[in-house]
């Protein structure tokens, strides 16, 4: 059996990834189809009135007759799986947490065991909620532009209560005569204001900035024990990584030559760390985190 042709994803995260899923033979859809502004208002009224949500679902509903497994990313509404369970009870349903559970609207302990399997990238969440574990993933077919280096340390992400630390670290880096590029997107932790907010940057632009940088900064939130995309970008694109995640030292791809751990490694050694070459890690370790192998682990 070709697993890929029997699986669809309900996915509404990084749009840039969608065609790369398709290259791997897997179709992905947002739970709700894209609508104009006016129709989004109409849909909102439907929801408020408690009217059926299924009429707003995307084209994935037309594929269910040929599907054996649906993997629903946890940023999608759980009602999508409830709908599938009703119309196609034979389909295997997986609810995938690609963020810490505390950041999700749908907490694992509120989802019925009879509805779906619950999987997570976060080891601690798996232990706490008795979920199944899978690693995070990346896509080995994503290209990185070839450009000249312009920055020593690169960070792009939402505030998430990290702005004070990030600005302090940025000033330390500047004080070491290094060149940082930090782009912090405002959110509700930073007194977010629609008219003053720093706009998000498309992932294709993010990759351009990454290509110009020696190292990626990964600053994880309290309560997260799963790997973010930053370590994945580091190993797939052979970029050095700076992180506050102490547990990263237990991972199979960890090498002190490639990963600088804040709070463990001395800041005085950062310049030397950045100026030494990235040390290749075995290809089989990198391949473990590719989307194809991530998908296969749901069927082991």
Phi and psi in degrees as GROMACS dihedral restraints (atoms count N, CA, C in turn):
[ dihedral_restraints ]
;  ai    aj    ak    al  type     phi  dphi    fc
    3     4     5     6     1   -82.9    20    10
    4     5     6     7     1   106.1    20    10
    6     7     8     9     1   -55.9    20    10
    7     8     9    10     1   -44.9    20    10
    9    10    11    12     1   -56.3    20    10
   10    11    12    13     1   -39.4    20    10
   12    13    14    15     1   -75.6    20    10
   13    14    15    16     1   -10.9    20    10
   15    16    17    18     1  -103.2    20    10
   16    17    18    19     1     2.8    20    10
   18    19    20    21     1  -122.6    20    10
   19    20    21    22     1   138.7    20    10
   21    22    23    24     1  -127.3    20    10
   22    23    24    25     1   155.7    20    10
   24    25    26    27     1  -108.6    20    10
   25    26    27    28     1   137.9    20    10
   27    28    29    30     1   -99.1    20    10
   28    29    30    31     1   108.6    20    10
   30    31    32    33     1  -141.1    20    10
   31    32    33    34     1   131.9    20    10
   33    34    35    36     1  -142.0    20    10
   34    35    36    37     1    37.1    20    10
   36    37    38    39     1   -99.1    20    10
   37    38    39    40     1  -116.9    20    10
   39    40    41    42     1   -76.9    20    10
   40    41    42    43     1   110.1    20    10
   42    43    44    45     1   -58.2    20    10
   43    44    45    46     1   -33.4    20    10
   45    46    47    48     1   -57.0    20    10
   46    47    48    49     1   -28.3    20    10
   48    49    50    51     1   -73.6    20    10
   49    50    51    52     1   -24.3    20    10
   51    52    53    54     1   -55.9    20    10
   52    53    54    55     1   -51.0    20    10
   54    55    56    57     1   -64.7    20    10
   55    56    57    58     1   -24.3    20    10
   57    58    59    60     1   -76.4    20    10
   58    59    60    61     1   -31.5    20    10
   60    61    62    63     1   -60.6    20    10
   61    62    63    64     1   -45.1    20    10
   63    64    65    66     1   -63.7    20    10
   64    65    66    67     1   -36.8    20    10
   66    67    68    69     1   -60.5    20    10
   67    68    69    70     1   -29.8    20    10
   69    70    71    72     1   -84.8    20    10
   70    71    72    73     1     0.2    20    10
   72    73    74    75     1    89.7    20    10
   73    74    75    76     1    15.4    20    10
   75    76    77    78     1  -120.4    20    10
   76    77    78    79     1   127.4    20    10
   78    79    80    81     1   -88.7    20    10
   79    80    81    82     1   143.9    20    10
   81    82    83    84     1  -132.0    20    10
   82    83    84    85     1   149.1    20    10
   84    85    86    87     1  -142.5    20    10
   85    86    87    88     1   148.2    20    10
   87    88    89    90     1   -74.5    20    10
   88    89    90    91     1   151.9    20    10
   90    91    92    93     1   -58.3    20    10
   91    92    93    94     1   -45.9    20    10
   93    94    95    96     1  -104.3    20    10
   94    95    96    97     1   139.8    20    10
   96    97    98    99     1   -69.7    20    10
   97    98    99   100     1   155.1    20    10
   99   100   101   102     1   -68.4    20    10
  100   101   102   103     1   136.9    20    10
  102   103   104   105     1  -133.4    20    10
  103   104   105   106     1   160.7    20    10
  105   106   107   108     1   -70.4    20    10
  106   107   108   109     1   167.6    20    10
  108   109   110   111     1   -58.6    20    10
  109   110   111   112     1   -43.6    20    10
  111   112   113   114     1   -63.9    20    10
  112   113   114   115     1   -44.0    20    10
  114   115   116   117     1   -68.8    20    10
  115   116   117   118     1   -28.9    20    10
  117   118   119   120     1   -64.9    20    10
  118   119   120   121     1   -35.5    20    10
  120   121   122   123     1   -66.3    20    10
  121   122   123   124     1   -44.5    20    10
  123   124   125   126     1   -59.3    20    10
  124   125   126   127     1   -43.5    20    10
  126   127   128   129     1   -61.9    20    10
  127   128   129   130     1   -42.2    20    10
  129   130   131   132     1   -59.4    20    10
  130   131   132   133     1   -41.3    20    10
  132   133   134   135     1   -63.4    20    10
  133   134   135   136     1   -42.7    20    10
  135   136   137   138     1   -53.5    20    10
  136   137   138   139     1   -48.2    20    10
  138   139   140   141     1   -64.5    20    10
  139   140   141   142     1   -42.9    20    10
  141   142   143   144     1   -63.0    20    10
  142   143   144   145     1   -32.2    20    10
  144   145   146   147     1   -84.5    20    10
  145   146   147   148     1    -3.0    20    10
  147   148   149   150     1    73.4    20    10
  148   149   150   151     1    23.6    20    10
  150   151   152   153     1   -80.5    20    10
  151   152   153   154     1   162.5    20    10
  153   154   155   156     1   -56.5    20    10
  154   155   156   157     1   133.0    20    10
  156   157   158   159     1   -86.6    20    10
  157   158   159   160     1   -18.5    20    10
  159   160   161   162     1   -64.0    20    10
  160   161   162   163     1   -24.6    20    10
  162   163   164   165     1   -69.1    20    10
  163   164   165   166     1   -13.7    20    10
  165   166   167   168     1   -99.1    20    10
  166   167   168   169     1    -1.8    20    10
  168   169   170   171     1   -66.6    20    10
  169   170   171   172     1   158.3    20    10
  171   172   173   174     1   -78.9    20    10
  172   173   174   175     1  -172.5    20    10
  174   175   176   177     1   -68.8    20    10
  175   176   177   178     1    -8.2    20    10
  177   178   179   180     1   -59.9    20    10
  178   179   180   181     1   -25.1    20    10
  180   181   182   183     1   -63.7    20    10
  181   182   183   184     1   -24.3    20    10
  183   184   185   186     1   -80.6    20    10
  184   185   186   187     1   -11.5    20    10
  186   187   188   189     1   -99.2    20    10
  187   188   189   190     1    -5.0    20    10
  189   190   191   192     1   -64.5    20    10
  190   191   192   193     1   -27.5    20    10
  192   193   194   195     1   -63.6    20    10
  193   194   195   196     1   -24.9    20    10
  195   196   197   198     1  -105.5    20    10
  196   197   198   199     1     7.9    20    10
  198   199   200   201     1  -109.8    20    10
  199   200   201   202     1   141.1    20    10
  201   202   203   204     1  -108.3    20    10
  202   203   204   205     1   -23.4    20    10
  204   205   206   207     1  -140.5    20    10
  205   206   207   208     1   135.8    20    10
  207   208   209   210     1  -120.3    20    10
  208   209   210   211     1   124.1    20    10
  210   211   212   213     1  -105.0    20    10
  211   212   213   214     1   114.7    20    10
  213   214   215   216     1  -105.0    20    10
  214   215   216   217     1   116.1    20    10
  216   217   218   219     1   -68.6    20    10
  217   218   219   220     1   141.5    20    10
  219   220   221   222     1   -69.6    20    10
  220   221   222   223     1    -5.3    20    10
  222   223   224   225     1   -81.6    20    10
  223   224   225   226     1    -4.8    20    10
  225   226   227   228     1   -92.8    20    10
  226   227   228   229     1   156.4    20    10
  228   229   230   231     1   -69.2    20    10
  229   230   231   232     1   136.8    20    10
  231   232   233   234     1   -64.1    20    10
  232   233   234   235     1   -21.9    20    10
  234   235   236   237     1   -59.5    20    10
  235   236   237   238     1   -25.5    20    10
  237   238   239   240     1   -61.7    20    10
  238   239   240   241     1   -42.0    20    10
  240   241   242   243     1   -72.0    20    10
  241   242   243   244     1   -35.3    20    10
  243   244   245   246     1   -62.4    20    10
  244   245   246   247     1   -38.3    20    10
  246   247   248   249     1   -63.9    20    10
  247   248   249   250     1   -47.1    20    10
  249   250   251   252     1   -61.5    20    10
  250   251   252   253     1   -41.7    20    10
  252   253   254   255     1   -59.5    20    10
  253   254   255   256     1   -33.4    20    10
  255   256   257   258     1   -75.0    20    10
  256   257   258   259     1   -44.6    20    10
  258   259   260   261     1   -91.4    20    10
  259   260   261   262     1   -24.5    20    10
  261   262   263   264     1  -139.7    20    10
  262   263   264   265     1    72.6    20    10
  264   265   266   267     1   -63.4    20    10
  265   266   267   268     1   -14.1    20    10
  267   268   269   270     1   -81.0    20    10
  268   269   270   271     1   -15.3    20    10
  270   271   272   273     1   -73.6    20    10
  271   272   273   274     1   134.2    20    10
  273   274   275   276     1   -74.1    20    10
  274   275   276   277     1   129.4    20    10
  276   277   278   279     1  -116.4    20    10
  277   278   279   280     1   129.3    20    10
  279   280   281   282     1  -125.3    20    10
  280   281   282   283     1   127.1    20    10
  282   283   284   285     1  -103.6    20    10
  283   284   285   286     1   115.2    20    10
  285   286   287   288     1  -106.3    20    10
  286   287   288   289     1   119.2    20    10
  288   289   290   291     1   -91.0    20    10
  289   290   291   292     1   111.5    20    10
  291   292   293   294     1  -105.7    20    10
  292   293   294   295     1    12.1    20    10
  294   295   296   297     1  -139.4    20    10
  295   296   297   298     1   160.6    20    10
  297   298   299   300     1   -57.2    20    10
  298   299   300   301     1   143.4    20    10
  300   301   302   303     1   -58.5    20    10
  301   302   303   304     1   -34.9    20    10
  303   304   305   306     1   -65.0    20    10
  304   305   306   307     1   -18.8    20    10
  306   307   308   309     1   -88.9    20    10
  307   308   309   310     1    -4.8    20    10
  309   310   311   312     1   -96.3    20    10
  310   311   312   313     1   146.1    20    10
  312   313   314   315     1   -64.5    20    10
  313   314   315   316     1   -40.0    20    10
  315   316   317   318     1   -94.3    20    10
  316   317   318   319     1    99.0    20    10
  318   319   320   321     1   -75.8    20    10
  319   320   321   322     1   141.8    20    10
  321   322   323   324     1   -56.2    20    10
  322   323   324   325     1   -35.7    20    10
  324   325   326   327     1   -76.7    20    10
  325   326   327   328     1    -2.5    20    10
  327   328   329   330     1  -101.1    20    10
  328   329   330   331     1    -2.5    20    10
  330   331   332   333     1  -102.6    20    10
  331   332   333   334     1   127.9    20    10
  333   334   335   336     1   -62.7    20    10
  334   335   336   337     1   137.0    20    10
  336   337   338   339     1   -63.6    20    10
  337   338   339   340     1   -26.7    20    10
  339   340   341   342     1   -79.7    20    10
  340   341   342   343     1   -12.9    20    10
  342   343   344   345     1   -80.5    20    10
  343   344   345   346     1   -48.1    20    10
  345   346   347   348     1  -160.2    20    10
  346   347   348   349     1   167.5    20    10
  348   349   350   351     1   -82.9    20    10
  349   350   351   352     1   146.4    20    10
  351   352   353   354     1  -117.0    20    10
  352   353   354   355     1   122.2    20    10
  354   355   356   357     1  -124.5    20    10
  355   356   357   358     1   153.7    20    10
  357   358   359   360     1  -148.4    20    10
  358   359   360   361     1   156.4    20    10
  360   361   362   363     1   -86.6    20    10
  361   362   363   364     1    -7.1    20    10
  363   364   365   366     1  -104.2    20    10
  364   365   366   367     1   114.2    20    10
  366   367   368   369     1   -60.1    20    10
  367   368   369   370     1   -43.9    20    10
  369   370   371   372     1   -64.7    20    10
  370   371   372   373     1   -39.7    20    10
  372   373   374   375     1   -63.8    20    10
  373   374   375   376     1   -37.9    20    10
  375   376   377   378     1   -61.9    20    10
  376   377   378   379     1   -41.0    20    10
  378   379   380   381     1   -69.9    20    10
  379   380   381   382     1   -41.9    20    10
  381   382   383   384     1   -66.7    20    10
  382   383   384   385     1   -42.1    20    10
  384   385   386   387     1  -107.6    20    10
  385   386   387   388     1     6.1    20    10
  387   388   389   390     1    57.7    20    10
  388   389   390   391     1    46.8    20    10
  390   391   392   393     1   -97.4    20    10
  391   392   393   394     1   165.9    20    10
  393   394   395   396     1   -86.9    20    10
  394   395   396   397     1   150.8    20    10
  396   397   398   399     1  -106.6    20    10
  397   398   399   400     1   139.3    20    10
  399   400   401   402     1  -141.1    20    10
  400   401   402   403     1   154.5    20    10
  402   403   404   405     1   -69.6    20    10
  403   404   405   406     1   168.5    20    10
  405   406   407   408     1   -71.7    20    10
  406   407   408   409     1   179.5    20    10
  408   409   410   411     1  -147.4    20    10
  409   410   411   412     1   167.2    20    10
  411   412   413   414     1  -142.9    20    10
  412   413   414   415     1  -176.3    20    10
  414   415   416   417     1  -124.2    20    10
  415   416   417   418     1   119.6    20    10
  417   418   419   420     1   -71.4    20    10
  418   419   420   421     1    -8.4    20    10
  420   421   422   423     1   -92.9    20    10
  421   422   423   424     1    -4.1    20    10
  423   424   425   426     1   -72.7    20    10
  424   425   426   427     1   124.5    20    10
  426   427   428   429     1   -88.2    20    10
  427   428   429   430     1   149.2    20    10
  429   430   431   432     1  -109.0    20    10
  430   431   432   433     1   127.1    20    10
  432   433   434   435     1   -56.9    20    10
  433   434   435   436     1   148.9    20    10
  435   436   437   438     1   -98.6    20    10
  436   437   438   439     1   109.9    20    10
  438   439   440   441     1  -139.6    20    10
  439   440   441   442     1   166.5    20    10
  441   442   443   444     1   -76.3    20    10
  442   443   444   445     1   149.1    20    10
  444   445   446   447     1   -71.0    20    10
  445   446   447   448     1   137.0    20    10
  447   448   449   450     1  -125.4    20    10
  448   449   450   451     1   -22.8    20    10
  450   451   452   453     1  -128.7    20    10
  451   452   453   454     1   151.4    20    10
  453   454   455   456     1   -88.0    20    10
  454   455   456   457     1   -43.7    20    10
  456   457   458   459     1  -131.5    20    10
  457   458   459   460     1   132.4    20    10
  459   460   461   462     1  -123.4    20    10
  460   461   462   463     1   129.0    20    10
  462   463   464   465     1  -135.2    20    10
  463   464   465   466     1   132.0    20    10
  465   466   467   468     1  -140.2    20    10
  466   467   468   469     1   124.2    20    10
  468   469   470   471     1   179.0    20    10
  469   470   471   472     1   173.4    20    10
  471   472   473   474     1   -73.2    20    10
  472   473   474   475     1   157.6    20    10
  474   475   476   477     1   -57.5    20    10
  475   476   477   478     1   -60.4    20    10
  477   478   479   480     1    50.9    20    10
  478   479   480   481     1    32.4    20    10
  480   481   482   483     1    78.0    20    10
  481   482   483   484     1    13.8    20    10
  483   484   485   486     1  -105.1    20    10
  484   485   486   487     1    -2.5    20    10
  486   487   488   489     1   -59.5    20    10
  487   488   489   490     1   -42.0    20    10
  489   490   491   492     1   -61.7    20    10
  490   491   492   493     1   -47.6    20    10
  492   493   494   495     1   -62.1    20    10
  493   494   495   496     1   -45.1    20    10
  495   496   497   498     1   -62.1    20    10
  496   497   498   499     1   -42.2    20    10
  498   499   500   501     1   -66.9    20    10
  499   500   501   502     1   -36.6    20    10
  501   502   503   504     1   -64.4    20    10
  502   503   504   505     1   -44.7    20    10
  504   505   506   507     1   -64.2    20    10
  505   506   507   508     1   -41.0    20    10
  507   508   509   510     1   -57.7    20    10
  508   509   510   511     1   -43.5    20    10
  510   511   512   513     1   -66.2    20    10
  511   512   513   514     1   -36.5    20    10
  513   514   515   516     1   -62.3    20    10
  514   515   516   517     1   -42.9    20    10
  516   517   518   519     1   -64.0    20    10
  517   518   519   520     1   -43.4    20    10
  519   520   521   522     1   -62.0    20    10
  520   521   522   523     1   -39.8    20    10
  522   523   524   525     1   -63.9    20    10
  523   524   525   526     1   -18.9    20    10
  525   526   527   528     1   -94.1    20    10
  526   527   528   529     1    11.3    20    10
  528   529   530   531     1    62.7    20    10
  529   530   531   532     1    33.0    20    10
  531   532   533   534     1  -104.6    20    10
  532   533   534   535     1   165.3    20    10
  534   535   536   537     1  -113.9    20    10
  535   536   537   538     1   107.3    20    10
  537   538   539   540     1   -94.4    20    10
  538   539   540   541     1   156.0    20    10
  540   541   542   543     1  -128.3    20    10
  541   542   543   544     1   105.5    20    10
  543   544   545   546     1  -114.9    20    10
  544   545   546   547     1   130.2    20    10
  546   547   548   549     1  -132.5    20    10
  547   548   549   550     1   105.9    20    10
  549   550   551   552     1  -105.7    20    10
  550   551   552   553     1   119.2    20    10
  552   553   554   555     1   -88.4    20    10
  553   554   555   556     1   125.2    20    10
  555   556   557   558     1   -66.1    20    10
  556   557   558   559     1   148.7    20    10
  558   559   560   561     1  -145.7    20    10
  559   560   561   562     1  -165.5    20    10
  561   562   563   564     1   -72.7    20    10
  562   563   564   565     1    -4.7    20    10
  564   565   566   567     1   -88.5    20    10
  565   566   567   568     1    -9.1    20    10
  567   568   569   570     1  -120.2    20    10
  568   569   570   571     1    28.5    20    10
  570   571   572   573     1    62.7    20    10
  571   572   573   574     1    46.3    20    10
  573   574   575   576     1   -53.7    20    10
  574   575   576   577     1   133.2    20    10
  576   577   578   579     1  -130.7    20    10
  577   578   579   580     1   122.8    20    10
  579   580   581   582     1   -53.9    20    10
  580   581   582   583     1   -38.8    20    10
  582   583   584   585     1   -82.8    20    10
  583   584   585   586     1   -16.4    20    10
  585   586   587   588     1  -116.5    20    10
  586   587   588   589     1    -1.5    20    10
  588   589   590   591     1   -65.8    20    10
  589   590   591   592     1   143.7    20    10
  591   592   593   594     1   -73.6    20    10
  592   593   594   595     1   122.6    20    10
  594   595   596   597     1   -70.1    20    10
  595   596   597   598     1   150.2    20    10
  597   598   599   600     1   -67.1    20    10
  598   599   600   601     1   154.4    20    10
  600   601   602   603     1  -108.6    20    10
  601   602   603   604     1   132.6    20    10
  603   604   605   606     1   -58.4    20    10
  604   605   606   607     1   150.8    20    10
  606   607   608   609     1   -62.8    20    10
  607   608   609   610     1   -31.7    20    10
  609   610   611   612     1   -63.8    20    10
  610   611   612   613     1   -37.0    20    10
  612   613   614   615     1   -70.9    20    10
  613   614   615   616     1   -37.2    20    10
  615   616   617   618     1   -57.1    20    10
  616   617   618   619     1   -43.4    20    10
  618   619   620   621     1   -65.2    20    10
  619   620   621   622     1   -34.7    20    10
  621   622   623   624     1   -61.8    20    10
  622   623   624   625     1   -44.4    20    10
  624   625   626   627     1   -67.3    20    10
  625   626   627   628     1   -39.9    20    10
  627   628   629   630     1   -60.5    20    10
  628   629   630   631     1   -40.2    20    10
  630   631   632   633     1   -64.2    20    10
  631   632   633   634     1   -23.2    20    10
  633   634   635   636     1   -90.9    20    10
  634   635   636   637     1     5.1    20    10
  636   637   638   639     1  -118.3    20    10
  637   638   639   640     1   144.9    20    10
  639   640   641   642     1   -74.8    20    10
  640   641   642   643     1   -37.4    20    10
  642   643   644   645     1  -141.9    20    10
  643   644   645   646     1   152.0    20    10
  645   646   647   648     1  -105.3    20    10
  646   647   648   649     1   137.0    20    10
  648   649   650   651     1   -95.4    20    10
  649   650   651   652     1   126.5    20    10
  651   652   653   654     1  -116.5    20    10
  652   653   654   655     1   112.7    20    10
  654   655   656   657     1  -118.6    20    10
  655   656   657   658     1   103.5    20    10
  657   658   659   660     1   -82.3    20    10
  658   659   660   661     1   157.4    20    10
  660   661   662   663     1   -86.0    20    10
  661   662   663   664     1   156.9    20    10
  663   664   665   666     1   -59.4    20    10
  664   665   666   667     1   139.4    20    10
  666   667   668   669     1    89.7    20    10
  667   668   669   670     1     5.0    20    10
  669   670   671   672     1  -111.4    20    10
  670   671   672   673     1   129.4    20    10
  672   673   674   675     1  -123.2    20    10
  673   674   675   676     1     4.9    20    10
  675   676   677   678     1   -97.0    20    10
  676   677   678   679     1   154.7    20    10
  678   679   680   681     1   -74.4    20    10
  679   680   681   682     1   133.8    20    10
  681   682   683   684     1   -81.4    20    10
  682   683   684   685     1  -176.6    20    10
  684   685   686   687     1   -69.5    20    10
  685   686   687   688     1   -24.8    20    10
  687   688   689   690     1   -59.5    20    10
  688   689   690   691     1   -47.3    20    10
  690   691   692   693     1   -61.4    20    10
  691   692   693   694     1   -33.0    20    10
  693   694   695   696     1   -65.8    20    10
  694   695   696   697     1   -45.1    20    10
  696   697   698   699     1   -61.3    20    10
  697   698   699   700     1   -36.6    20    10
  699   700   701   702     1   -61.1    20    10
  700   701   702   703     1   -48.9    20    10
  702   703   704   705     1   -78.6    20    10
  703   704   705   706     1   -30.8    20    10
  705   706   707   708     1   -76.9    20    10
  706   707   708   709     1   -32.9    20    10
  708   709   710   711     1  -105.3    20    10
  709   710   711   712     1     2.0    20    10
  711   712   713   714     1    55.6    20    10
  712   713   714   715     1    50.7    20    10
  714   715   716   717     1  -109.3    20    10
  715   716   717   718     1   143.0    20    10
  717   718   719   720     1   -69.4    20    10
  718   719   720   721     1   155.4    20    10
  720   721   722   723     1  -125.8    20    10
  721   722   723   724     1   135.7    20    10
  723   724   725   726     1  -116.5    20    10
  724   725   726   727     1   127.0    20    10
  726   727   728   729     1  -146.8    20    10
  727   728   729   730     1   154.9    20    10
  729   730   731   732     1   -98.0    20    10
  730   731   732   733     1     4.2    20    10
  732   733   734   735     1   -83.5    20    10
  733   734   735   736     1    99.8    20    10
  735   736   737   738     1   -64.5    20    10
  736   737   738   739     1   -30.1    20    10
  738   739   740   741     1   -70.0    20    10
  739   740   741   742     1   -11.5    20    10
  741   742   743   744     1   -62.8    20    10
  742   743   744   745     1   -22.9    20    10
  744   745   746   747     1   -69.4    20    10
  745   746   747   748     1   -11.6    20    10
  747   748   749   750     1   -92.9    20    10
  748   749   750   751     1    -2.7    20    10
  750   751   752   753     1   -83.3    20    10
  751   752   753   754     1   154.3    20    10
  753   754   755   756     1   -67.4    20    10
  754   755   756   757     1   -19.4    20    10
  756   757   758   759     1   -95.5    20    10
  757   758   759   760     1     1.8    20    10
  759   760   761   762     1   -70.3    20    10
  760   761   762   763     1   127.0    20    10
  762   763   764   765     1  -138.6    20    10
  763   764   765   766     1   131.9    20    10
  765   766   767   768     1   -61.3    20    10
  766   767   768   769     1   -25.6    20    10
  768   769   770   771     1   -66.7    20    10
  769   770   771   772     1   -25.5    20    10
  771   772   773   774     1  -108.1    20    10
  772   773   774   775     1   -22.6    20    10
  774   775   776   777     1  -126.4    20    10
  775   776   777   778     1   121.5    20    10
  777   778   779   780     1  -102.1    20    10
  778   779   780   781     1   118.1    20    10
  780   781   782   783     1  -100.4    20    10
  781   782   783   784     1   113.7    20    10
  783   784   785   786     1   -63.9    20    10
  784   785   786   787     1   134.4    20    10
  786   787   788   789     1    90.7    20    10
  787   788   789   790     1   -11.1    20    10
  789   790   791   792     1  -118.0    20    10
  790   791   792   793     1   -54.9    20    10
  792   793   794   795     1   -82.2    20    10
  793   794   795   796     1   143.1    20    10
  795   796   797   798     1   -75.0    20    10
  796   797   798   799     1   133.6    20    10
  798   799   800   801     1   -58.4    20    10
  799   800   801   802     1   -29.1    20    10
  801   802   803   804     1   -62.4    20    10
  802   803   804   805     1   -19.0    20    10
  804   805   806   807     1   -93.6    20    10
  805   806   807   808     1     3.2    20    10
  807   808   809   810     1   -65.2    20    10
  808   809   810   811     1   -42.0    20    10
  810   811   812   813     1   -61.1    20    10
  811   812   813   814     1   -44.7    20    10
  813   814   815   816     1   -64.9    20    10
  814   815   816   817     1   -40.1    20    10
  816   817   818   819     1   -57.6    20    10
  817   818   819   820     1   -44.8    20    10
  819   820   821   822     1   -71.7    20    10
  820   821   822   823     1   -26.1    20    10
  822   823   824   825     1   -93.9    20    10
  823   824   825   826     1     0.2    20    10
  825   826   827   828     1  -100.8    20    10
  826   827   828   829     1   150.9    20    10
  828   829   830   831     1   -66.3    20    10
  829   830   831   832     1   152.0    20    10
  831   832   833   834     1   -66.0    20    10
  832   833   834   835     1   135.2    20    10
  834   835   836   837     1   -96.6    20    10
  835   836   837   838     1   121.9    20    10
  837   838   839   840     1   -60.5    20    10
  838   839   840   841     1   141.4    20    10
  840   841   842   843     1  -109.0    20    10
  841   842   843   844     1   158.3    20    10
  843   844   845   846     1   -55.8    20    10
  844   845   846   847     1   137.9    20    10
  846   847   848   849     1   -61.3    20    10
  847   848   849   850     1   -31.2    20    10
  849   850   851   852     1   -66.7    20    10
  850   851   852   853     1   -27.3    20    10
  852   853   854   855     1   -72.2    20    10
  853   854   855   856     1   -44.3    20    10
  855   856   857   858     1   -60.9    20    10
  856   857   858   859     1   -44.9    20    10
  858   859   860   861     1   -61.4    20    10
  859   860   861   862     1   -29.3    20    10
  861   862   863   864     1   -54.6    20    10
  862   863   864   865     1   -32.2    20    10
  864   865   866   867     1   -97.4    20    10
  865   866   867   868     1     3.1    20    10
  867   868   869   870     1   -70.6    20    10
  868   869   870   871     1   151.1    20    10
  870   871   872   873     1   -51.7    20    10
  871   872   873   874     1   -41.8    20    10
  873   874   875   876     1   -59.6    20    10
  874   875   876   877     1   -44.4    20    10
  876   877   878   879     1   -76.1    20    10
  877   878   879   880     1   -33.7    20    10
  879   880   881   882     1   -57.1    20    10
  880   881   882   883     1   -47.7    20    10
  882   883   884   885     1   -62.2    20    10
  883   884   885   886     1   -42.5    20    10
  885   886   887   888     1   -62.1    20    10
  886   887   888   889     1   -30.7    20    10
  888   889   890   891     1   -67.2    20    10
  889   890   891   892     1   -19.1    20    10
  891   892   893   894     1   -71.9    20    10
  892   893   894   895     1   -11.7    20    10
  894   895   896   897     1  -117.0    20    10
  895   896   897   898     1    10.5    20    10
